[in-house]
Amino acid sequence: MACVEGRETLGGTCLNVGCMPSKALLHASELYEAARDGELASLGIEGTPTLNLAQMMRQKDASVTALTKGIEFLFRKHKVEWLKGWGRLNGPGRVTVTHADGSHSELQAKGIVIATGSEPTPLPGVAIDDRRILDSTGALALAEVPGHLVVIGAGVIGLELGSVWRRLGSRVTVVEYLERICPGLDEETAKTLQRSLSKQGMQFRLGTKVSGASVTAAGVELSLEPAAGGGAEQLQADYVLVAIGRRPYTAGLGLESVGLAADKRGMLDNQQQRSGVPGIWVIGDVTAGPMLAHKAEDEAIACIERIAGHAAEVNYGAIPSVIYSKPEVATVGQSEEQLKAQGRPYRVGKFPFSANSRAKINHEAEGFVKVLADERSDQILGVHIVGPGASELIGEYCVALEFAASAEDIALICHPHPTRSEALRQAAMNVHGWAMQA
Ligand SMILES: Cc1cc2nc3c(=O)[nH]c(=O)nc-3n(C[C@H](O)[C@H](O)[C@H](O)COP(=O)(O)OP(=O)(O)OC[C@H]3O[C@@H](n4cnc5c(N)ncnc54)[C@H](O)[C@@H]3O)c2cc1C
């Protein structure tokens, strides 16, 4: 088994410039804000903190290095050879690797897995210059706190990184083309999150498109226009983060040498991880489905099982999705809008964290748990959580969905007290109107 990686370190986007560094900064900035704005003082923990941004970045980088080294260790342990360089398909069963010194090596394999991931989608007229106009990688490594940061795109990455810099002291304006944040997310959940982020000081310009940007001595001047048409206006920013999404990465991959082609969005097609060409497999961000690390991981497991001749399946209906804002948002399964579009009758069970004793005692009682269950069978179809620890709580409902549990199943399971997980049970009870704690 060999893995060809062009980057200097292992771990892909997730470890190097994605999930892990963003979570490191979200954690540190949350603590800083709690100390600075009196949340800790109200608990009797006093003192005004000073921000040492360089140290905050160093601890993030140290954690990332430890994690990427961890993958090196796992490669050695499981005898996976790491071939450093950029891989290119060179006909069926063959890969050419170009190393940093310009030398090449040729590999032959019965099975080739394309897992080349994705890259930030560029926005015409707003070119990334890695100085003032940044993509997510740049926004994870700024050397100063922007006075005014404009985030283009109210998706997960924009809201998470916008949260980091707002907590560290920036004025943050999020400009979004659509009339809502987080397209695809259950609408009530998205509105609750937007209200909460607005209360924290994040400003939203919805239904607005950015049509151009010019870098000036003082920062960046953006041209904004109503998405529905109308006059342009200018918006000044110190830094701009372009976060309008990611696109599959297949540049220089030699797809044509094996007769493969990406679709219009640059995406490679797959049927149960098989590309159209025998012996070539496709997983992760480079192919259809949510661009999430755990989705890529699930596909990797299924793909390798299939190569080994075993049965395997990825349940795309039970892949959770999280926004690591404060409050966190976590969802699995279908939204109310999706169920309505299908004409599928459903019941809603909701429970607010303001009635959950653990959340109240911790002063983090914002948000709710919402369980959507089939009206006739009571099978759980979707769960949407806004609130403290939502990213951890959602795991219970991933299990529930995989086991085709009913809301009653969850309602009858004993949950520990006092925990936020009780809200999961109470919401399930409320599908039938039995919640006891509210
Ligand atoms: C800021 C940010 C935050 C994120 N946060 C989360 C999160 O909290 N949770 C979550 O689930 N997901 C998150 N993601 C998404 C997650 O990082 C991706 O979904 C995940 O990394 C996809 O995995 P992958 O293996 O498909 O591709 P990648 O992780 O992108 O790995 C592909 C690798 O292939 C290498 N490569 C590409 N072409 C070649 C070639 N020709 N030869 C050799 N090597 C090549 C690249 O260098 C890269 O290292 C985040 C992403 C970003 C940008």
The ligand as an ORCA input file, in Angstrom:
! r2SCAN-3c Opt
* xyz 0 1
  C     -11.185     25.778      6.873
  C     -11.820     24.411      6.732
  C     -12.437     23.848      7.825
  C     -12.999     22.590      7.713
  N     -13.614     22.045      8.805
  C     -14.169     20.835      8.724
  C     -14.757     20.232      9.876
  O     -14.785     20.822     10.953
  N     -15.285     18.990      9.743
  C     -15.262     18.328      8.552
  O     -15.769     17.210      8.492
  N     -14.701     18.866      7.449
  C     -14.155     20.090      7.522
  N     -13.533     20.621      6.414
  C     -13.569     19.842      5.158
  C     -12.514     18.743      5.172
  O     -11.246     19.304      5.388
  C     -12.547     17.978      3.863
  O     -13.859     17.524      3.626
  C     -11.631     16.779      3.899
  O     -10.308     17.171      4.142
  C     -11.705     16.021      2.571
  O     -10.818     14.964      2.594
  P     -10.194     14.378      1.242
  O      -9.332     13.241      1.697
  O     -11.239     14.140      0.252
  O      -9.283     15.545      0.662
  P      -8.132     16.432      1.292
  O      -8.162     16.401      2.766
  O      -8.219     17.739      0.606
  O      -6.810     15.664      0.859
  C      -6.386     15.604     -0.449
  C      -4.877     15.594     -0.464
  O      -4.471     15.214     -1.756
  C      -3.304     15.938     -2.101
  N      -3.227     15.935     -3.556
  C      -4.080     16.504     -4.438
  N      -3.713     16.206     -5.701
  C      -2.625     15.447     -5.608
  C      -1.765     14.827     -6.550
  N      -1.992     14.910     -7.852
  N      -0.696     14.123     -6.091
  C      -0.453     14.013     -4.759
  N      -1.211     14.580     -3.827
  C      -2.293     15.273     -4.245
  C      -3.506     17.310     -1.481
  O      -2.258     17.924     -1.235
  C      -4.250     16.938     -0.183
  O      -3.357     16.835      0.899
  C     -12.940     21.876      6.485
  C     -12.287     22.437      5.393
  C     -11.728     23.694      5.510
  C     -11.018     24.279      4.328
*
